[in-house]
């Protein structure tokens, strides 16, 4: 199985902005103390502190990613948190899972995969490979940042729909959240769940991670997509550029009552105690 074009490497701004939602999503897994956990496609390591806390001092967390720069950043991130029971390495997530599935006594109590399956031409097959690497009773968690459904410009719904459409046409493909549960079911997993963990920031001055993420990452991507999309007419393009330009007279974050709402999602399935993994 070959991966498609990889998504953009996770940025520090996205990691820090999504951290509250990630912590709540990981806590919902209710991992057993001493759990052996794989963070498949760890990126810059945003989930590693939460996974380490959930696994406890006797647990172990292994983060793998194909991008050496992301692995280096993830190691630095773990170091800043002073976490001891985490290892991070440059490796293929599906190869790592495949080796664990065939190793006697191997397998993971939990596998966390954030946006990973969007990298593959056949996401369902990637999910099945991860599912095979679970121990009996183990959980596979597919985390979806769901950024294409975020409310970033409250009060400007029509313009925001245009911006999303432009991003869909010009940016990387995102995980299709509606497919998460079918993929888990097709992999033979049981006790499926789907939960939302909204990331809400109200008033830009009250949540600096939201402002930093929008200004350093989201707005540049949005402006580039809108500027390059011929289906956006000139007036709408001008309005979107004005709303996403920091310091401008119509900047969205300076509007009274501004907020951001990003409905992150985690879908989970568990390997049965007997039978197919």
C-alpha positions as CSV (number, residue, x, y, z in Angstrom):
1,X,0.0,0.0,0.0
2,X,1.4,3.4,-1.0
3,X,0.7,6.7,0.7
4,X,-0.7,9.5,-1.3
5,X,0.7,13.0,-1.1
6,X,1.4,13.6,2.7
7,X,-0.5,16.4,4.4
8,X,1.3,19.5,5.5
9,X,3.5,18.8,8.6
10,X,1.7,19.8,11.8
11,X,2.6,23.2,12.9
12,X,3.4,24.3,16.5
13,X,0.4,26.7,16.3
14,X,-2.0,23.9,15.4
15,X,-0.6,21.7,18.1
16,X,-0.9,24.3,20.8
17,X,-4.3,25.5,19.7
18,X,-5.8,21.9,19.6
19,X,-4.1,20.8,22.9
20,X,-7.2,21.2,25.1
21,X,-9.3,19.1,22.7
22,X,-6.6,16.5,22.4
23,X,-6.2,16.1,26.1
24,X,-10.0,15.6,26.5
25,X,-10.1,13.1,23.6
26,X,-7.2,11.1,25.0
27,X,-8.8,11.1,28.5
28,X,-12.0,9.6,27.0
29,X,-10.1,6.5,26.0
30,X,-9.7,5.5,29.7
31,X,-6.5,3.6,29.1
32,X,-5.4,1.0,31.7
33,X,-2.5,1.9,33.9
34,X,0.7,0.6,32.3
35,X,-0.7,0.7,28.8
36,X,1.6,0.2,25.7
37,X,0.6,2.9,23.3
38,X,1.5,3.8,19.7
39,X,1.1,7.3,18.4
40,X,1.0,6.5,14.7
41,X,2.1,9.5,12.6
42,X,2.9,11.6,15.7
43,X,3.9,14.7,13.7
44,X,5.2,17.4,16.1
45,X,4.1,15.3,19.1
46,X,0.9,17.1,20.1
47,X,-0.7,14.0,21.6
48,X,2.3,12.5,23.4
49,X,2.0,14.3,26.8
50,X,-1.7,13.4,27.0
51,X,-1.0,9.8,26.0
52,X,1.8,9.5,28.6
53,X,-0.4,10.9,31.3
54,X,-3.2,8.4,30.4
55,X,-0.8,5.4,30.3
56,X,0.6,6.3,33.7
57,X,4.2,6.0,35.0
58,X,4.3,2.3,34.3
59,X,3.1,2.8,30.7
60,X,5.0,3.3,27.5
61,X,4.3,5.5,24.5
62,X,6.0,5.1,21.2
63,X,5.6,7.9,18.6
64,X,6.6,7.3,15.0
65,X,6.5,9.5,11.9
66,X,8.2,9.4,8.5
67,X,9.2,13.1,8.7
68,X,12.6,13.5,10.4
69,X,12.0,17.2,11.1
70,X,8.6,16.4,12.8
71,X,10.3,13.7,14.8
72,X,13.0,16.1,16.0
73,X,10.3,18.6,17.0
74,X,8.3,15.9,18.8
75,X,11.4,14.9,20.8
76,X,12.0,18.5,21.8
77,X,8.3,18.9,22.8
78,X,8.5,15.7,24.9
79,X,11.7,17.0,26.5
80,X,10.1,20.3,27.4
81,X,7.4,18.4,29.2
82,X,9.9,16.3,31.1
83,X,8.3,13.0,30.0
84,X,10.3,9.9,30.6
85,X,8.2,7.0,29.3
86,X,7.9,8.3,25.7
87,X,10.2,7.3,22.7
88,X,9.9,9.0,19.3
89,X,11.5,7.7,16.1
90,X,11.5,8.1,12.4
91,X,9.6,5.1,11.1
92,X,6.6,4.1,9.0
93,X,3.5,3.9,11.1
94,X,2.0,1.0,9.2
95,X,5.2,-1.0,9.1
96,X,5.5,-0.5,12.9
97,X,2.0,-1.7,13.3
98,X,2.6,-4.7,11.0
99,X,5.6,-5.8,13.0
100,X,3.8,-5.5,16.3
101,X,0.9,-7.6,14.9
102,X,3.2,-10.5,14.0
103,X,5.5,-10.4,17.0
104,X,4.6,-13.0,19.6
105,X,3.4,-11.2,22.7
106,X,3.4,-7.9,20.7
107,X,0.6,-5.5,20.0
108,X,-0.6,-2.3,21.5
109,X,-3.2,-1.6,24.2
110,X,-4.0,1.6,22.3
111,X,-3.2,3.2,19.0
112,X,-3.7,6.9,18.4
113,X,-3.8,8.1,14.8
114,X,-4.5,11.8,14.2
115,X,-5.2,12.5,10.5
116,X,-2.8,9.7,9.5
117,X,-5.2,7.8,7.3
118,X,-5.7,10.8,5.0
119,X,-2.2,10.2,3.7
120,X,-3.2,6.9,2.0
121,X,-4.9,6.1,-1.2
122,X,-6.9,3.4,0.6
123,X,-7.6,4.7,4.1
124,X,-9.7,1.7,5.0
125,X,-6.8,-0.6,4.4
126,X,-4.6,1.6,6.6
127,X,-7.1,1.3,9.4
128,X,-7.2,-2.4,9.0
129,X,-3.4,-2.6,9.4
130,X,-3.6,-0.6,12.6
131,X,-6.4,-2.7,14.0
132,X,-4.4,-5.8,13.5
133,X,-1.7,-4.4,15.8
134,X,-4.0,-4.2,18.8
135,X,-4.0,-6.6,21.7
136,X,-7.3,-8.2,22.7
137,X,-9.4,-5.4,24.2
138,X,-7.1,-2.7,22.8
139,X,-8.5,0.5,21.3
140,X,-7.8,2.2,18.0
141,X,-8.6,6.0,18.1
142,X,-8.8,8.0,14.9
143,X,-8.6,11.7,15.7
144,X,-10.0,14.2,13.2
145,X,-9.2,17.9,13.7
146,X,-12.2,18.6,11.4
147,X,-10.8,22.0,10.5
148,X,-13.0,22.1,7.4
149,X,-16.0,22.4,9.7
150,X,-14.5,25.1,11.9
151,X,-16.3,28.4,12.5
152,X,-13.6,31.1,12.1
153,X,-15.6,34.1,10.9
154,X,-18.9,34.2,12.9
155,X,-21.4,36.4,11.2
156,X,-20.0,35.8,7.8
157,X,-21.3,32.3,7.0
158,X,-21.7,32.7,3.2
159,X,-18.1,34.0,2.9
160,X,-16.8,31.3,5.1
161,X,-18.5,28.6,2.9
162,X,-16.7,30.1,-0.1
163,X,-13.4,30.0,1.7
164,X,-13.9,26.4,2.7
165,X,-14.7,25.4,-0.9
166,X,-11.6,27.2,-2.1
167,X,-9.5,25.4,0.5
168,X,-11.0,22.1,-0.5
169,X,-9.9,22.7,-4.1
170,X,-6.4,24.0,-3.4
171,X,-5.3,22.5,-0.1
172,X,-4.5,19.0,1.1
173,X,-7.3,16.5,1.4
174,X,-8.6,16.1,5.0
175,X,-10.0,13.1,6.7
176,X,-13.6,12.4,5.8
177,X,-15.1,12.2,9.3
178,X,-18.2,10.4,8.0
179,X,-16.0,7.4,7.0
180,X,-14.3,6.9,10.4
181,X,-16.8,4.5,11.9
182,X,-17.3,2.4,8.7
183,X,-13.5,2.0,8.4
184,X,-13.3,0.8,12.0
185,X,-16.2,-1.6,11.5
186,X,-14.7,-3.0,8.3
187,X,-11.5,-3.7,10.2
188,X,-13.5,-6.0,12.5
189,X,-13.4,-3.7,15.6
190,X,-16.2,-3.6,18.2
191,X,-17.8,-1.2,20.7
192,X,-17.5,1.6,18.2
193,X,-17.8,5.2,19.6
194,X,-17.8,8.7,18.1
195,X,-17.3,11.7,20.3
196,X,-16.8,15.4,19.6
197,X,-14.5,17.6,21.6
198,X,-15.1,21.1,20.5
199,X,-12.2,23.6,20.6
200,X,-13.8,26.9,21.5
201,X,-12.0,30.2,21.8
202,X,-14.0,33.3,22.7
203,X,-12.4,36.8,22.2
204,X,-9.0,36.7,20.6
205,X,-7.3,38.5,23.5
206,X,-8.4,35.8,25.9
207,X,-6.9,32.9,24.0
208,X,-3.5,33.7,22.5
209,X,-3.1,30.2,21.0
210,X,-6.1,30.8,18.8
211,X,-4.8,34.2,17.5
212,X,-1.4,32.7,16.9
213,X,-2.8,29.7,15.0
214,X,-5.1,31.8,12.8
215,X,-2.5,34.4,12.0
216,X,0.5,32.2,11.4
217,X,-1.2,29.2,9.8
218,X,-4.9,29.4,8.9
219,X,-5.2,32.9,7.4
220,X,-2.1,32.5,5.1
221,X,-3.5,29.2,3.8
222,X,-7.0,30.7,3.3
223,X,-5.8,33.8,1.6
224,X,-3.6,31.8,-0.8
225,X,-6.5,29.5,-1.7
226,X,-9.0,32.3,-2.2
227,X,-6.5,34.4,-4.3
228,X,-5.9,31.4,-6.6
229,X,-9.5,30.3,-7.0
230,X,-11.2,31.8,-10.1
231,X,-14.6,30.8,-8.9
232,X,-14.5,33.4,-6.1
233,X,-15.6,36.7,-7.5
234,X,-13.7,39.9,-6.9
235,X,-16.0,41.4,-4.3
236,X,-16.1,38.2,-2.2
237,X,-12.3,37.8,-2.6
238,X,-11.8,41.3,-1.3
239,X,-14.1,40.7,1.6
240,X,-12.4,37.5,2.6
241,X,-8.9,39.0,2.3
242,X,-10.0,41.9,4.5
243,X,-11.5,39.7,7.2
244,X,-8.4,37.6,7.3
245,X,-5.8,40.4,7.3
246,X,-4.5,41.2,10.8
247,X,-4.5,44.9,11.6
248,X,-6.9,45.8,8.8
249,X,-10.0,47.9,9.4
250,X,-12.3,44.8,9.0
251,X,-10.3,42.1,10.6
252,X,-12.5,39.3,11.9
253,X,-10.8,38.9,15.2
254,X,-11.4,42.5,16.1
255,X,-15.2,42.2,15.7
256,X,-17.3,42.3,18.9
257,X,-18.3,38.8,19.9
258,X,-15.7,37.0,17.7
259,X,-15.1,33.3,18.5
260,X,-13.7,30.2,16.9
261,X,-15.4,26.8,17.1
262,X,-13.6,23.7,15.8
263,X,-15.5,20.5,16.4
264,X,-12.7,17.9,16.6
265,X,-13.8,14.3,16.6
266,X,-12.4,11.0,17.8
267,X,-13.8,7.7,16.6
268,X,-12.8,4.5,18.4
269,X,-13.1,0.8,18.1
270,X,-11.9,-2.1,20.2
271,X,-10.5,-5.4,19.3
272,X,-12.6,-8.3,20.6
273,X,-11.3,-10.6,23.3
274,X,-11.5,-13.5,20.8
275,X,-11.8,-13.9,17.1
276,X,-10.7,-11.5,14.4
277,X,-8.6,-8.6,15.4
